[in-house]
Amino acid sequence: MGCVVEIGGSNIVEYVYRRRTDDATLDYGQVLNTNLLTAPWINVGHTYEIAPTGSSGDPNIESVTNHVPITEPRGFFGLEVIDN
């Protein structure tokens, strides 16, 4: 889930996702793109991760908050999960 919020006078997208804590083979990271037709997705990993924000009620899943700065007139982001 993502929404635009203002922090310190800057607009950011606050993006929260749930992450498993009981599977070390999974790597979670964000990907960004400015053009869905031609530009490649850029993996920014954990760059914008603020911190886990607590349990979701399941001891093996935590909520993670990310703050992605708005620097372009348009942009797209997503969550990439890789099984190592």
C-alpha positions, -999 to +999 in steps of 0.1 A: +000+000+000+014+034-009+003+070-003+019+104-007+028+122+026+048+153+034+078+149+057+101+178+064+086+199+036+092+172+010+066+149-006+074+112-004+055+080-012+051+060+020+050+023+010+043-005+035+046-041+028+047-074+048+079-094+050+084-130+062+109-133+091+111-170+091+127-176+057+162-163+053+163-173+016+139-145+006+154-111-002+130-082-004+138-050-023+122-021-041+124-014-078+118+020-094+110+031-129+101+064-146+087+049-179+068+016-181+073+014-219+111+017-224+130+024-192+145-005-172+135-012-136+162-001-112+167-022-081+173+001-051+172-027-026+166-015+010+176+021+002+143+036+013+134+012+041+128+031+073+123+002+097+100-027+104+069-012+119+057-042+139+039-074+137+009-082+116-005-106+142+016-134+128+050-139+146+066-148+112+055-117+093+065-080+099+053-048+083+081-027+067+077+010+060+096+027+031+099+064+023+105+069-015+112+105-024+093+121-052+119+134-076+103+130-110+070+142-125+059+105-127+073+073-114+065+037-106+077+015-079+073-021-069+084-048-045+107-075-058+111-107-038+140-130-048+143-166-035+181-171-031 
